[in-house]
Amino acid sequence: MKRVGLLGCGSIGTQIALAIDSGKINASLTHVYDESKDASITLVEKLTTKPTIVENPHLLSSNPLDIIVEAASQDAVKDVGLSVLQNKKDLMIMSVGALLDESVYDILSDACKDFKKTIYLPSGAIAGLDGIKSVKSELESLAITTTKHPRSLKGAKFFETSEIDLDSISSKTMIFEGTAQEAVSLFPANINVAALLSLTGLGSNKTKVKIVADPNTDKNTHHIEASGSFGKMTFTIENFPDPNNPKTSMLAILSAIETLRKYCSDEIQIGT
Ligand SMILES: NC(=O)c1ccc[n+]([C@@H]2O[C@H](COP(=O)([O-])OP(=O)(O)OC[C@H]3O[C@@H](n4cnc5c(N)ncnc54)[C@H](O)[C@@H]3O)[C@@H](O)[C@H]2O)c1
């Protein structure tokens, strides 16, 4: 049975831990860490089989684990990612936006080769990455339009310099159009989806991003269009938010659980 360590005990981390505890994932959760001790304690209290709470993130990878699951923050990936691989553990990353920093990407990518370990990036809140991966060399254009309720966009850095007033939007309005690299700094909350798409396909400077505010929606919708010499693909994903954390889509959590379940099982693997 695979041994798992968890870095980050919030919405996603908790659901992953519960999936292991209930037997949905055939693994043993042995160690957890969160910079908030309260978050670690709250999580452990919910579990029948109690993992050890470690005092710092590096103590996760010094234990005999197979994989460490990051569900914390971009900073956590930057601080701990390399040492996880150096300690010969696989790594699953949810805070994918960290990898749009080219130096972080290169360091972790080289470490995978040097230490013969793998980084897993679940598809998160989108779908269709299997197809885009297959046609990568034939891809000519790649675009994503994300539509959210204005309240889900509040607080983004974009509004520090824009004259758009989210409270006055009364119908569907496009508020941003640019590259994934630009979107990353202006809309950090959308960063994971744009980052995943660009890492899969054309890179962050050639992946186009539109962000639309719609006061009449209760979903986070992502519409992806990919085209090239292979033909064309379009995907529309209409996500309901997780009831415990409206910033995170239910699909992102389910996709993380499925990626870890697959890692921990010996079975026929479906999909590219
Ligand atoms: N890939 C995707 O599609 C996708 C989707 C949703 C969320 N995410 C990302 O996954 C991560 C977790 O999401 P969540 O909804 O569980 O968030 P959350 O806020 O519910 O939980 C995050 C937890 O991590 C802890 N944490 C933060 N920084 C830390 C650090 N440096 N070291 C240790 N612990 C730290 C926090 O204390 C918190 O308990 C976030 O970075 C989020 O952006 C990715």
PDBQT file of the ligand as one rigid body, heavy atoms in Angstrom, charges set to zero:
ROOT
HETATM    1  N1  LIG A 301      -5.274  22.893  -9.829  1.00  0.00    +0.000 N 
HETATM    2  C1  LIG A 301      -6.489  23.391  -9.668  1.00  0.00    +0.000 C 
HETATM    3  O1  LIG A 301      -7.379  23.311 -10.532  1.00  0.00    +0.000 OA
HETATM    4  C2  LIG A 301      -6.841  24.047  -8.361  1.00  0.00    +0.000 A 
HETATM    5  C3  LIG A 301      -8.170  24.307  -8.047  1.00  0.00    +0.000 A 
HETATM    6  C4  LIG A 301      -8.445  24.894  -6.821  1.00  0.00    +0.000 A 
HETATM    7  C5  LIG A 301      -7.427  25.241  -5.954  1.00  0.00    +0.000 A 
HETATM    8  N2  LIG A 301      -6.140  25.024  -6.319  1.00  0.00    +0.000 N 
HETATM    9  C6  LIG A 301      -5.035  25.412  -5.440  1.00  0.00    +0.000 C 
HETATM   10  O2  LIG A 301      -4.814  24.395  -4.477  1.00  0.00    +0.000 OA
HETATM   11  C7  LIG A 301      -4.328  24.989  -3.273  1.00  0.00    +0.000 C 
HETATM   12  C8  LIG A 301      -5.219  24.533  -2.090  1.00  0.00    +0.000 C 
HETATM   13  O3  LIG A 301      -6.564  24.905  -2.344  1.00  0.00    +0.000 OA
HETATM   14  P1  LIG A 301      -7.664  24.811  -1.191  1.00  0.00    +0.000 P 
HETATM   15  O4  LIG A 301      -8.972  25.143  -1.829  1.00  0.00    +0.000 OA
HETATM   16  O5  LIG A 301      -7.509  23.531  -0.437  1.00  0.00    +0.000 OA
HETATM   17  O6  LIG A 301      -7.219  26.042  -0.252  1.00  0.00    +0.000 OA
HETATM   18  P2  LIG A 301      -7.533  26.287   1.296  1.00  0.00    +0.000 P 
HETATM   19  O7  LIG A 301      -7.305  27.734   1.507  1.00  0.00    +0.000 OA
HETATM   20  O8  LIG A 301      -8.841  25.707   1.669  1.00  0.00    +0.000 OA
HETATM   21  O9  LIG A 301      -6.390  25.440   2.060  1.00  0.00    +0.000 OA
HETATM   22  C9  LIG A 301      -5.020  25.717   1.949  1.00  0.00    +0.000 C 
HETATM   23  C10 LIG A 301      -4.345  25.257   3.253  1.00  0.00    +0.000 C 
HETATM   24  O10 LIG A 301      -2.926  25.298   3.037  1.00  0.00    +0.000 OA
HETATM   25  C11 LIG A 301      -2.313  25.957   4.145  1.00  0.00    +0.000 C 
HETATM   26  N3  LIG A 301      -1.096  26.609   3.635  1.00  0.00    +0.000 N 
HETATM   27  C12 LIG A 301      -1.005  27.704   2.857  1.00  0.00    +0.000 A 
HETATM   28  N4  LIG A 301       0.286  27.966   2.583  1.00  0.00    +0.000 NA
HETATM   29  C13 LIG A 301       1.025  27.016   3.194  1.00  0.00    +0.000 A 
HETATM   30  C14 LIG A 301       2.409  26.743   3.271  1.00  0.00    +0.000 A 
HETATM   31  N5  LIG A 301       3.319  27.506   2.641  1.00  0.00    +0.000 N 
HETATM   32  N6  LIG A 301       2.809  25.672   3.991  1.00  0.00    +0.000 NA
HETATM   33  C15 LIG A 301       1.905  24.896   4.625  1.00  0.00    +0.000 A 
HETATM   34  N7  LIG A 301       0.576  25.099   4.600  1.00  0.00    +0.000 NA
HETATM   35  C16 LIG A 301       0.151  26.146   3.882  1.00  0.00    +0.000 A 
HETATM   36  C17 LIG A 301      -3.344  26.922   4.688  1.00  0.00    +0.000 C 
HETATM   37  O11 LIG A 301      -3.096  27.176   6.068  1.00  0.00    +0.000 OA
HETATM   38  C18 LIG A 301      -4.645  26.161   4.445  1.00  0.00    +0.000 C 
HETATM   39  O12 LIG A 301      -5.012  25.359   5.570  1.00  0.00    +0.000 OA
HETATM   40  C19 LIG A 301      -4.354  26.515  -3.486  1.00  0.00    +0.000 C 
HETATM   41  O13 LIG A 301      -3.077  26.968  -3.832  1.00  0.00    +0.000 OA
HETATM   42  C20 LIG A 301      -5.304  26.687  -4.653  1.00  0.00    +0.000 C 
HETATM   43  O14 LIG A 301      -5.009  27.833  -5.441  1.00  0.00    +0.000 OA
HETATM   44  C21 LIG A 301      -5.843  24.408  -7.489  1.00  0.00    +0.000 A 
ENDROOT
TORSDOF 0
